[in-house]
Amino acid sequence: MEHVVLSREESRAKREAHRRAKPPASLPLVYWPDDLESYTPTDHTREAYERAASWWRGLPERQALKDYVPVDREGYGQGLLLSGPYGTGKTTLAAAVLLSSWFNGRTKVMFVRFVDLLEANRPQQSYIRPDGLEDVSDIERAHDIVKGVRETDLLLLDDVGRGKASEFAAGVIEDVIRGRYLAGKPTIITSNLEPDEWKGRYGEGVADFLYQAFADIVYIGGPSLRGR
């Protein structure tokens, strides 16, 4: 899917039209409908906001194809990684980036919590109820998450690093990052892990691949904004 950046007037018209319609089904309503234009950075998030906005504005150029060949071979499919302590506004900013693409109207977007993606990748036999029957609704939801993560144009994978480290979790995150990058599909990730902490949790291969799969890795520090 082509990523485009509309003019300010076109973007505003699209935004107003979308606000009157339903938000993306996967997006928690707490983040609706604030995109990058309506986002108000704090002193601690201003640099991150500017870098995130720059990454978003560069999407059309990085995703451009000529005769089915990426014009920017290095940048094609590269995502955005926002890292930092809990409560510093990473997800709010990432959701604003996601909605900016949604409001531009030509991008399928998806918001998924990392813990939900791990749950969706559990073996199917784990969905057997105590009465011995399969929980069909949970199986269908898991299928929709896995399929959406693989196919959506722009994915926001939230809170990577939460939970216990395991080979299973490492395999899931590597499949997502590597698979989407090789498919030319950008991914936005938020994480409490700094880049040098990925090696200890998910392995050297995943940690090293971050610098190929992400056009920018942005740290957001400062005090927690929750409850303020």
Stockholm file with secondary structure:
# STOCKHOLM 1.0

chainA/1-228         MEHVVLSREESRAKREAHRRAKPPASLPLVYWPDDLESYTPTDHTREAYERAASWWRGLPERQALKDYVPVDREGYGQGLLLSGPYGTGKTTLAAAVLLSSWFNGRTKVMFVRFVDLLEANRPQQSYIRPDGLEDVSDIERAHDIVKGVRETDLLLLDDVGRGKASEFAAGVIEDVIRGRYLAGKPTIITSNLEPDEWKGRYGEGVADFLYQAFADIVYIGGPSLRGR
#=GR chainA/1-228 SS CCCCCCCHHHHHHHHHHHHTSCCCTTSCGGGTTCCTTTCCCCTTTHHHHHHHHHHHHTHHHHTCEETTEESSTTTTTCEEEEECSTTSSHHHHHHHHHHHHHHHTSCCEEEEEHHHHHHHTSCGGGGBCTTSCBCHHHHHHHHHHHHHHHHCSEEEEEEETCSCCCHHHHHHHHHHHHHHHHTTCCEEEEESSCGGGHHHHHCHHHHHHHHHHEEEEEECCSSCCTTC
#=GC SS_cons         CCCCCCCHHHHHHHHHHHHTSCCCTTSCGGGTTCCTTTCCCCTTTHHHHHHHHHHHHTHHHHTCEETTEESSTTTTTCEEEEECSTTSSHHHHHHHHHHHHHHHTSCCEEEEEHHHHHHHTSCGGGGBCTTSCBCHHHHHHHHHHHHHHHHCSEEEEEEETCSCCCHHHHHHHHHHHHHHHHTTCCEEEEESSCGGGHHHHHCHHHHHHHHHHEEEEEECCSSCCTTC
//
